[in-house]
Amino acid sequence: MVGLERKPDHQNSHDLVPCRGCFWCASAAACCQFARKQNKAKRNGRYRRCAIALKEERKGGKKPEQMSLISGQVGLGNRRNVCFRKPADRWFVCIVALGMLVGDCNTTPVRRPSTVTNESITTVDKRWHRALEAPGTRTDPDPDRLLHPSSAIPNDPYTGSPPPLPTLANGHLGFTVFEDAIYLAGLYNGAGGLSHRARVPNMATVRVNDGVGCYADAANPPTHCNVTLDPIRGLFRVSYTSTDGSYRMTHLLYPHALYRRLVVNQLHIERLAPDTGDITIPLVPPTPFTSEDIHFERIRTRAPLGCDHSSSSSSTRCGTIIYQSCGATVEVENATYQSEVRPVCVLWNHVPEQLQLREDEPMASYRFLMAVDGRLDVAWKELTAALAQTDGELLRAHTSPWRSFWARFDILIAGSEPLQRTVRAAIFYLVSCLPFEESFTRSPGPFWGLSPTGLGRGGGRTGLDDYEGHSFWDTEVWMFPVLNLIDPWYGQLLIAYRRKMLPTALDLAVEAGYRGARFPWESGFTGVEVTQPCCPEVAQYQHHITGDVSFALRQHLATTHDLEWLRVRGGCEMIQLMAEFWASRVTFNYTGTEQYDIAAVMGPDEDHENVTNNAYTNTIAGYALYFGDFASCICGDDVSARNWSAIARRIKLPYDRERDFHPQYEGYTIGTRIKQADAILLGYPLLYPGMNRSTLRNDLNIYEQVTRSTGPAMTWAMHAINHLDTQNMPSAARDFNRSYQPYVRGSFHVWHELQQPAEGGARNFLTGAGGFLQALLFGYGGIRVHLDRLEIRGLSPDELPPAGFTDLTVRGVRYLGALVTIAQGSTRSEVTVTHLERRALTIEFGDGQAVVDIVPNRAYNLTQRTASIRAKSYPYQECDIPTDLLDVS
C-alpha cells in the first residue's frame, strides 16, 4: 500500500440527510451495515425497513436497487442516491442510475440569472462559479440533458468491433479514453511533413482487470456495469458492480478544466453485502513509460508529501509517492524557426497492482493524478494544489466551469432524443479542445491552434490518419464560426495562434514570389508547411487558406466590434498583410477579359488541381482585399495606393449566364465529378451579395448530382443550409441528416471522417462536428453574421419536421456582449436578447416597422420575417461596409 492514495473510512457516513426530500439507500446491505454499526437504526426506524429489504433480497425478491427504503414511489431502477452530510464526500455518493448524472447531492437549487442589464456577463459568471463551489448547493442539470448511457460498451453493428471511446481534452492536453497516449498543446515531433503530436505515455490509464466486464472488449457485454460520458460535467464514468454482488465501484476520469495540466482518476468502492471479508480489485498493468517521440530521463521518485493536519481528511495525503520524469522531443519541426527540441515533464502518483477494501471498511476511495507540462515547476504546482484538496473540492473545481458553460450556452432539440445527444456530444468535443477563459487567465499556457481531430489525437502511430494535430482551413471555415458565436474568447484564441505564426507566413509569401503573408495549408508548431509527403499538390495549390483566415477575422470583428483588437493587438496588420498577398497573387488579363485572374490553384474540391479562377478561391480572395481596405480605414492607415478594393472589383467570378450557375473553375464541364462542396459555398458561408436565389438553386442542383456520395460530412451540412435559403425543405432535411447520421458512431457519438461502415480515416473528426453545428445555427437557427448586423430569419412551422425534429432553441449566442436566444418550432419563432453590456442594441424587421431599442428579456416574434440586430450607434466611424462584389462580366 506504499504510495497509494487511500481515502479514510467514512466514520460519519451513517449521518444521512435527505436528497430532494427523499432518501434512497445504495443497497439494503449497505444501509443495514451502517445502521448496525452505529447502533442508531432502531431509534430512527431505518433498521426495520433495511432488514425487510435485505430479507426480500435474500429470498430472491426485488433487488435492493429497486426498493425505496424510506419514502417515495420511484424505485432505484430509476434513481438511487446516497447523501452524506460531509460536502467532500458528495462526489461519489450521489449517483443517478442508467448512466446518468453523478452529481452533487443537495436540495438547494442555484439558478443563473435569466437577465442582467446592469452588470457584465463576467460578473455573473464569477457569481455562478462561487455558487456552484459553495457546499450545499446544486444546479440543474436535468437528467434529460445527460448523454450516452450504456450497459457496458456495445460492439459496432457494422464491424463487430468495440465502438470508439470518447476523446477528452481541456485546451492544454487531451487523450482518448483508455488509450496509451496523452497529447499536449504545442508539443510536436518530426521534421516537415512528418511533424505530428508527440506521444506522452498515458500514466493516467487506470482500468480494472475484470476480464469480461466494463473495461474489456467483450463481444457480449455484461449488464452489471454502466459506462457514461457526462458532457454537462465534462467527465467519463464507469459504474461497475461485481458479478457476485459484493461491491460496487465508481470510476471518474477527466482532464481537469481548471487545473489544465492534470488528468484525474477518482475511484470509489462501496461494499454491498456484509461479511464478505477483504475485497481486492486487480488493475490492468500501467502503460509502459516509453515514447518514440520523446527522450525521457530516468524516472525519479519524489519524497512523499507530508500530512496536512488542518484537514479532516489529512490521511488521504500521507505517503503519496510521486514519480517524475522530464525529457524532450527527438526532432525539431524546422531548424530555421525552431532552434531546439521541446521539453516536457510528467508527474504521477503511484498506481498499485490492485485496489483493496478491507473487511472493516464499508467503503474506500482512491485518487490517481497525472500532471504534464513543458515546465516542471508548473506541473508540480498544479499537482500539489490538487493533492491538497478533497475529492469533492477537486471535482467541483472541474465541474463548475462546465456547468457554467452549459448554463450559458446550449442547443435544445425537441422531437428527437438521438439528435439531441448528437448535438450535445458535438458541442462537448469541440469546446473541450479549448481552455475555459477562467482557467487560462488563472494560469496562462500554450495554445497551438485547433486540429481537425482536436487536441487528444494526432500522433504518429495512427498512420497519419488523424491530421497530426495540424491546423488547416478546417479551423477557420468549419469550426471557427461555431466557436465564435458561442464565445468570442474562443475566436480570440484561434486568431492568436495565426498571429503567432505571422512571421513565418511572411517568409512563405516571399519564398513563393509574393508579397504580404501566406499561411501554409497545414500548420503545426512553427507555421511552416507541414503537409504530409503524400500530398504535395494540396500544399502547392490550396492558397485559399489565406483568404479563409482573413474571413475568420472578419467574422470576429462582426460579432464583437472590437476596434481595440484591430488597432492595438495586431488585427489590422494581419488583415493588411493577407490583402497584400492576394494583391500580388492575382494576374491582370490584358489580352482577353481585362479582369484579374487567379491561376494555379486548388479549391476546396481536392479532385481538381492547378485550375484557374476557382469560384471559391476568387471570392474569398476578393473578400480579403475588401477587408484590407475596410480595416485600414478603421485603423487610420492610408493604403489607397495599394488599390485593394479596385483589384477585388475586377477579380473574375466564373458565371454561366445561359445556365445561370457558377462554374467551379474556368473550363468546368457540367457533369464532372467533384470531391466536396466548393462553388456552392458562395451561398453560405460566404453569403456572396451578388447571388440570386435562382443561381444558388442551380448551383445546388448541378453540383449535388456530381459530388461524391462518400464525401465529408461538411458538404451535406452546407447543402442543407443553402437548400433552406432556397426554401427547398425536403432537400434540406435529407442533406441535414446526411451530414451526421453516417458519420457518428457508437454510444458516445464519436465523429468519424469516413461514413459507416468504412474503417480508418480520422477519428474524433471535429471538422464534421463543426459543419453539423453550423447547419443547426445558421441553417435551422436562421442566423447570419454581417459586419454591421446579426440577422435571424424566422422559420415556418413546416421547415423543421422534415429533418426529424419539431423545435429548436439556440440559447446563449454571443453578439456584441449580449446573449441571444432563438426559438424556432411548431408553435413559435422568436428571438430574445439578455445580458446587455454597456452597448445599446436595436432591432428591426424587413416588414416596414420602425427601428426600436431592444428591451431585455422581451420575446420578438420572427414568424415569416427576418430580424436585424445592430449596435445603436454605427461602430466604424466614417468607414463604409465593403460591397464585396466581384466581376461577372
N, C-alpha and C positions, 0 to 999 in steps of 0.2 A: 504494500500500500504506500510505499515511499513515493513522494512526488505526486500522489493522487489528490486532486482537489475534491474533498468529500464534504458534503453539507452535513450539518449536525442533525441529530434526531429532533423531530418537531415535538418537543415535550408539551408544548401548549396547543397542539393541533386539535385536541379534543374540544377546545373552546369555540364551538361552531356558531356562526351567525347566518341568518337567512340571506339568500340571494334572490332579489326580486320578490321578496316576501315568501319564498318557498324554499325549503332546504331539501336537497337530494343527496343521499349517500352515493359515493362512487361504487360501493358494493355493500351487501349485507355484512360480509365478513369484516370489512374494514370498519364499518360503523360499530359492530359489536365488539371488535377488539379494542377500539378506543374507549368505548363505554365501560367495558370490564376493567380495563387498565386504570382508569381514573376513578372508578367506583362512584360515578355520578349518574349513571344511566337511570337507575331506579327512581331517583328523585325527579328527573325531568321527563320520564316516560319514554325515552329513546330505547332503553334496553328491551322493553317488551316488544316494541314494533320491530326492532332489529332481530330479535330472537325468532319472531314469527317469520320474518323474511328469510332468515337463514334456514329455518326448518323447512320452508317451502322449497328453498333451493336444493337442500339435500334430498328431499323427496322427489326431485325431478319436476317440480312445478315451474313457475315462472322464474326466469333468470333474474338475479338481483338488479341487473341493469334495466329491467322492465318495471320495477316497482317503485312507487313513491313511498318513502319511509316516514315522512312527516305529514305532508299535506299536498294538495293539488291533485289534478286528474290526469295530467300528461306524464307518461312513464319515461324512464330513462332511455328508451329506444329513440326518443326524440331529443331530450336534453338531459345531461347529467352534470350537475355542478356540485363541487365540494368547496365550501368557503372557509377560509381560516382568517382569524382576526388580524394576524400579522400581515401588514401590507407586503412585506418582502416575499411572502410565500404565495402570492396570488398567481404568479406566472404559471405554475404547474397545477393549480388546484381548481381552476375554473375551466371546465372542459365542455365543449358542446360536441355531441357525438356526430357521427356520419361525416367526419372530415371537415366540419365547420369550424367555428371560432375557437381558438384557445385564447381567452380574453381575460381582462381584469374583471373580477367578480365583486361588484358592489351595487349599490342601489341608487346612488345619486347621479342622474344623468347630467352631462355637460353639453350644451349646445353652442355651436358657433353662432355669433350674432347674424341675423338674416340681413341686416343692413347696417352700414356705417356711413354717415355723411360728414362727420366732423373729425375723423381720425383715420390714420392710414391703415392699409392692409397689413403693413409690417407690424404696427402696434397690435392689431387684432391677432395676428399670428403669434406674437410673443405671449399674449394673454392666454391664447388657446393652448400653447405648449405648457405654460405654467399650470393651467387647469388639468391638463392630461397627466402631468407628472405628479400632481398632488395625490397623496394617499386618500383612498375612499371616494374616488371619482371614476366615472366611466363615460365613454362617449359611444354613440352609435354602436358598432356597426350592425345594421340589420343582417340577420343570417342570410337573407337572400342576396346580399352583396358579396358573399364569400364564395370562393371558387374551388373547383377541382376536387371534390370528394372522390375517393377511390378506394374500394376494398382491395388493398394491395395495388399493384401496378399491372393492369391487364395488357396482354400482348397486342401488338399491332394487328388489326384484322387483315391487312394486306400482305404483310411479310411474315407474320407469325413470330416475330422477334419482339422483345420488350420495347415499349414505346419510349420516345425520348424523354429524358428528365429535364426539368427546367434549368435555365441558366440564371444565376443570381449575381447581382452587382450592386455597387454603391457609388460609382463615379471615380473610385480610386483603384479598386480591384474587382475581379469577377471570376466566376467559376461555374461549371456545370455540376450539378449535384452528384456527389459520389464519384466524380472523375478525379484523376490524379494530378490535375494541373490547376494552378491559380495564375491569372494574368494581371499585370499591373499597368496602369496608365503610363504610357511613355517608355516602357521597358521593351525594347526590340533587340533582336539578334539577327545577324545575317547581313550580307552586303547587297546593295542594289535591289534587284528584283527578287532576291531571296530573303529580304528583310521580312521578319514576322514577329509576332509577340513571343517574348522569351518565356519559357515554361518554368514556373516556380513550383517545386513539389508541394502538393496539397497535403500538408500535415494535419489539416482540419477535417480530413475524410475519416469520420468515425462511423462505423457500421457494426451492427450486431451480427455475429456469425450464427444466424438462425437456420441455416440450411435451406428451408423451404418457405421462409416467412417473408416479411415485408421487404427485406433488403436483398433477397435473392431473385434471380431472373427465372422465376418459376413459370412453367407453361400453364399450370393450373393453380393460380394464386389462392392462398387460404383466405378465409373470411374473418380471421381473428386479428386483422390489422387494418389500419387506415392510414393512407398516405395523402397529404394535403398540401397544396400551395395556397397560402393565405396572402393575397396581394394587399389586402387592407392594412395588414400589419407588416408586410414585407418579409415573410419568413416561410420556410419549408418545415413541415411537421410530419412525424411518424408516430402513430399511436399503436402499440403492439401489446397484445395480451398473450401470455404464454399458452401453449396448447393444453397444459394441464390446469389452467385457470388459477395458478398460484400467485401470479403477479401481473401488473400492467406497467409498461414502460412508455413514457412520452419523451420524444426527442425533438428539440427545436434546433434548426440550423439557419443561420442568417449572416450575411455580411453587414456589419453594423452601420446604420445610417448616420449616426453622429460621430462615432469613432471609426473613421473610414479605413484605417489600417487593419482593422480587426475582422476576423471570421470567428463566429461564436457557435459552439455546440453546448446546449443545455439538455441534460438527460435527467429524468425523474423516474424512480422506480417505486411502485406502490404495492404493498402486499395486499392480496385479495382474499387469501384464505389463511386462517390461523394454523399454528402448529405445523408449518411447512419447513421449519429449520432455516439454515443459511441458504440463500438463493444466490447463485453465481450466473452471470450472463457473459459468455465469451464474446470477444470482439474480433473482427477481422484484423489481421496484421496491418500495421500502418503502411502508408506509401513510402517506398524507399527514398531516402533523401539524396536523390541524384537528378541531374538535369543535363541534357545535351546542349542546352543554350547558355548555361551559367557555370563558371568555375567557382565552386564554393570552398571556403576554408573548412578545416576540421570542425566538427560540431563541438561546442563548448557547453559546459554546464554552469549556469549562474547559481549563486548561493540561494537557498530557499528564502522566500520572502518572510519577513517577521510577522508576528500577530498584531493585529490592531485591537487592543483590549477595550477600546471605546465602543466597539460594535458588539451587539448581542450575537452576531454570527462570526466572531473573530476566528473561531477554529476552522472556518472554511478556508482560511488563507494561510494556515500553518503548514509548513513543509511542502510548499508548492515549488517544485523544481522547474526551472526554466531552461530550455535548450536554446542555443543561439548559433547561428552561422551566417556569415556575410560572404559575399562573393561579387563577381562582376560578369557581365555578358562576355561572350567569346569574341565577337566580331562587331566592328562598327558598321553602321549603315552606309556612310560615305565619309571618307577620310578628310575631304575638304571642309565639311560642315560639322563633323563630329570628331573632336581631337582624341577622345578616349572612350573606352568601353563604359557601360553604365553600371553603377553599383546597386546592390540590393542586399537587404538584411532580413532574415527570417527569425522570429522568436515564437516558441510554442511551449506550452506546459505538457507534462508527461501524460501520455495516454497508456493505460495499463493493458494487460492481456485480457482482463476480464473486469466486469463490474460486480460488486457484491452488496447484497442486502443481508445484514446479519440477523440472526434469529430473534434478537431482542428489539429489532427496529421495525416499525410499521412502514417506514418509507425512507428513502435516501436520494440525494441529488448529487450530480457530478457536473463539472463545468470544464470544458476544454477550449482554450483560446489559441489563436494564431495571429501574429501581427507581422505585416510585411510593409517595407518602405525602402526607399533609396538611402535613407539616413537612419542609422541605428538609434540615435537619441530620440527621434520622433516615434519610431516603432516602440521603443521601450516606454516612453511616456504614456502612450495610449494603452499599452498592455497593463502597466501598473495601475493606471486610472481605472481600468475595467476590473482588475482583481480587487481593488479597494471597495467595490460596490457589491451589494447583494444581488442575487439573481433577479429579483423584482426590479431593482433600480436599473440594472443593466438593460433588462428587456424594455422597460418603459422608455429609457433614453433612446432606444432604437425605434420603437413603435410610435412614439409621439410625432416625429416628423411625417411618418407615413399616414397616420390618422389625420393629421392636419392637412396633408395634401389632398386626401380623398374628401375631406370635408369642404375643401375649396373647389376642387375640380372633379367632374365625373361626366360620363356619358351614360345615360339611362335608357334602356330599351324595354318596351312593353310588348308582349306578344310572342317573344322568342327567348326562352332562357338559354339555349345553346349559343345564340348570338350574343346575348348579354355577357356570358362567360368569355367568349372570344374577345369581345371588346375590352373587358377588364384586363385580360391577360396581355393584350397588345399594348395597352397603356402602361401596365406594370413593367413589362420587359423593356419598353422604350425608355421610360422615365428613370428606371433604376440604373441606367448606364451613365447618368449624370449626377453630380453631387447635389444634395439639398443646399440651398444658399446658407442656411443656418450653420451647417457643418463646415462648408468651405470657408465661410467668414471666420469661424472659430479657429480653424486650423487649415490655412491655405495649402494646397498641394498641387502636383502636376495634373493638368488636364490636357489630353492629347487627341482631341477630336472624337468623332463617333463613326465607328466602322459599321458596315452592313450587318455584321453578326454581333455587334455590341462589344462590351468590354470583357466578357467571360469566355470568348473564343478567339481563334486566330493564330494558334500555334503552328509550328512547322510539321507536326506529326499527323495532321488531318489531310494530307495530300494537297495542301494549299486550297482546300475547298472553302474555307471559312474567311477568305479575303485577308488573312494575315493581320488583321487589326488596322488596315489602311483606311484612309478617308477617301471617298470617291465623290462623284456628283450625287450619290445616294443621300449624303448628308444634307446638302442644300436643297435638293429638289423633292426628296421623298420624306425625310424626317424633320427637317427644319420647320416647314410650315405648321406642323402639328405642335411641336415643342414651343415655338414662338408664340402661339396662341395660348398654350397652357400657362406659360410664364416667360416673360421677356428675359428673365435671368438665364434661362437655357439658351436663348438666342445669343446673349452676350458671350456665354462660354464658347459656343461654336464659332462665333466670329473671332473671338480672341485667339483660337487655335490658328485660324487662317492668317490673322495678323502676325502671329509668331513666326509663320513660315514666309512672310513677305520678303525678307532679304534674299532667300533662295529663289523665290518667284521672279525677282528682278533679274537674277542671273540666268534663269531658264529662258526668259524672253530674249536676252542678248545672245545666248547660245543658239537660238533658233533664228536669229536675224531680225528680231522685232524690238520694239520699244515697250516701255511700261512693265507690267507684271503679268507673268503667265504661270498659272498654277498647274501642277502636274495632274495627270489623270488619277494616279494613286499616290497618296502622300502618307508618310509614316512619321519617323522621329525628326528627320532633318528637313523635310519638304522637297527633297529631290524626287525624281521619277522612280518609283519602286514597283512598277508593273511587272508581273511575272515574265520570265523569259519566253514563255509560251506564246505571248500575245503582243508583240511589238507594235502591231498596227493600231491598237487602241490608244497606246501612248503617243504614237506619231500623229494621229488624225483627230482624236476627240478633244479638240480645243474648246468645245462649248463649255467645259468645266469652268473656265474663267468667267464666262457670262453667267453661269449658274451661281457662282459665289457672289457676283455683283447683284444678282436678283435676290438672293437671300438678304443681303444688306439693305436692299430696297424695302423688303417686307418688314424688316426690323424697324426701320425708320417709320414706316407707315403705321405700325401698331404702337409706337412709343413717342414719336415726335421728339426724340432725344437729340436735340441740337448740340448739347454739350459733348455727346459721344462723337458727333461729326467734327466738331471744331477742336476739341482738346485731346480726345483719345484715339485719334488716328483714322477716324472713319472717312473723312474727306480724302486723305492721302490714298487709302486703299482704293476708293471708288475712282479717283482720278487716274491712278496707275493702271487699273483694269480698262478704263476707257481708252487710255493711250495705247494699250496693247492692241485693242481692236482697230483703232485708227491706223496703226501700222500693219495690221493683218489684212485689211481689205485692199483690193486692187481695182482701179478705175478702168472700165471697158471703153476705151477711146474709139474703137473701130466698130462697135456694134450697138449695144443698148444704151451707152452713156450712163450706166449705172455702176455702182460698186458691187463687185463680185467677191465672194469668199471661196477660194478654191482649196483643194486638197484637205478635205475634212471628212469626218465620220460623225453622223448624227447619233441620236440615241439608238437607232436601228443599227446594230453592230454587224449586220449581214452585208452592209454595203459601205466600203471604204473608199477613200480618195475620190470623193464626189465633189461637185461644185454647187454652191448655193443650196445647201441643205436648209429646208424651211425653218426647222427649229433653231439651228445654229445661227442663221442670219437674223432671226427675230431676237434671240437672246443677246446677240452682239449689238443690235440696234438699241435695245433697252439699256445696255451697259453704257453706250455712248451718250444717249439722252440723260441718263442718270448722272454721268460725269459732269455735264454742264449744270444740271439742277443742283447737285451737291456743292459745286464750286460757287454757284450763286449764293447759296446759304452761308458758305464759309467766307465769302467776300474775296474769293480768288478770281482774278481776271484770266480766264483761259480762252477768251474769244478767238485768239489766234489759232487755237487748235482745231476749230471748226467741227467739234464732235457732233453736235446736233445736225449740222448741214450734211455731214457724211452719213449719219443714220438715215436721214430722209431719202438718200439716194441709194441705199442698200437694196438690192433686188430681192423681192419676196416672190418666189415662184407661184404663179397663179394661172390656171387654165380658165379663161373667160367662157369658152364654149361649154365646158362641162361643170363650171362653177365649183372648182375644187383646187386645193393646193398640192401640186406635185411635190413629193417628198424631197426631190432634188432635181437639178437640171437634167433632163433626159429620162426621167422616171416614166415607165410604161405601166398603165393600169393593168393589174393582174400579177405584177411582180411581187413575190412573197417577201415578207419582212419579219424581223425577229420580234419587235415590240413596238409600243406606242411611240410615235415620232411626230409626224405632221399634225396629228390630232391634238397635240399638246398646245397648239396655238390657241385653242379654245380655252380650256383650263389645263394647266395652271397659268399660262401666260396671259390670258384674257386680252388677246390682241384686239385693240379697239376698232380696227377696220374689218372685223369679221362679221359677215351677215349670217343669220341663222340658217339660211339655205346652204351656205358654203360649209358651215360646220356640219350640217346634216349629211351633205355629200361626202365630206372628208371621212366621217364615221362610217358611212355605208361602204365606201371604196376600200378603206384600209382594214376594216374589221374582217372582211372576207378573205384577206390575204395575210393576216397576222397569224403567226404560229399559234396553234391551239395550246401548245405546251409552253408558251412564253411565260414570263414572270408575272407575278400577281398584280404588280402595279399597273400593268397595261389595262387590265379589266376594270380596275378602280377608276382610272382616268376615262375610259369609255363610259362607265356608269355615270360619272359626273356630267360629262358632255351630253349624254343622252337626256339627262334630266333637264339640261338647258334647252334642249330642242323639244321638250315635252313628250319624249318617247319613253313612257313609263315602263312598258314591258321589256324593252331592250335594256333600260337602266337596271331594272330588277335582276334580269338574267346576268348581266355583267357584274353587278354588285356581288351576287352570290358566287360567281366565278372568281372573284377577287380574293376570296378567303377559304371557301369550303374545301377545295382540293389541296390547299397548302398548309392547313393547320392540322396537327397530328396529336393524338393521344389525349389522356385525361388532363394534361397540363397545357394544352392548346399551344404547343410549340410550333413556331413558324418555320417552314422549310422553303428553300428556293425552288425545289422541284415539286411537281404535283405528285400526289399519291397515285400508284404505288412505287414510283421510281425511288431508288436508293441513291445515296451520295448527294452531292451538292451541299450548299451552305445550310447550316442549322442555326436556329435562333435568328432567322432572317428578318431583321428589324426593318429592312427596306420594304419588304412586303407588308409588314405591320403598319408602317407609316403611310403607304399608299391606301391601305384599307381604312385607316382612321381618317384620311382626307376625304374618302368617299362619304363618310358619315358627317364630318364637319362641314365640308364645302359642297357636298352633294345634297344629302337629305337634310343637313342642317341649314343649307341655303346661304352660307357665309361667303362673302367676297371682300378681300382686303385691297384697298386702294390707298394711294399716298395721302389723300385728304379725307378719307371716309371709310367707315365699315358698313358694308351693305349686307342686309339679311332679307332673303326672299322668302315670303310665306308660301308654304306648300299647300296644295289642295288635299282634302282628306283621302283622295284615291291614289296618292303617289307613294305612300308607304306600304300598304298591304301587299302589292305585288312582290315586294322584296322580302316578305315573310315576317313583318312586324307591324304593329299598329301605331305606336307612339315613340317619339324620340325626344329626349330632353338633354341638351348640352348645357351643363352648369359650370360657370366659372371661367368663361373665355376672358382673357385679359386684353383690354383695349384702353389705352391712354390712362392707365391706372385704375380703371373701373373694372368690375366684374359683370359680365353679360351672360344672362341665361336665356336660352332659346328653347321653346317648346313647339314641336311640330307633331301633329297627330290627327286622329279621327275626330276629336271634339274641339280642338283649339289649335291655333297657330299664333304665337305671341312672343314678344321679347320683353325682358325685364332687366333693368340696369341697377346695380347696387355698388356700394363702396366707392363712391365718387371721391377722388383725391385731389383737392385743390383746383381741379380743372373742370370748368362748366362744359357740359355737352349738350348738343341739340339733336333733335330727331325730326325727320321729315319723311313724307311718303310721296310716291310718284302719282298721287291722285289729286293734286292741286291744293292740298291742305297746307296751311302756313307752317313755317319752321317754328318749333316750340322748344323751350328748355326741357331737358329730361327731368322728370320727377323720380327720385329714387324709389324703388320698390313698386312702381306703377307698371302694370302689365299693358303693353301696347299691342293691339290687335294687328296681326300680319295677314289675315286671311285674304288671299288673292291680291296681295300688294307687297311692295318691297320697301323696307325702311332703310334710311341712310342716317347713320350716327356720325357726328362730326364734333370737333372742338369748336366751341362757340366763337373763338377768335382764330383767324387763319394763322397757322404757326410759322409759315415760311416767308414772312415779310413780303418783299417785292418779287419773289421768285415764283414763276408760273409752273404749274404742273406740266411735265413734258407730254407731248402729244403721242409719242411712241409709234408713229406711223412710218412704215417703210414704203418703198417704191414698187408698185404693182403694175406700172405702165408697160 
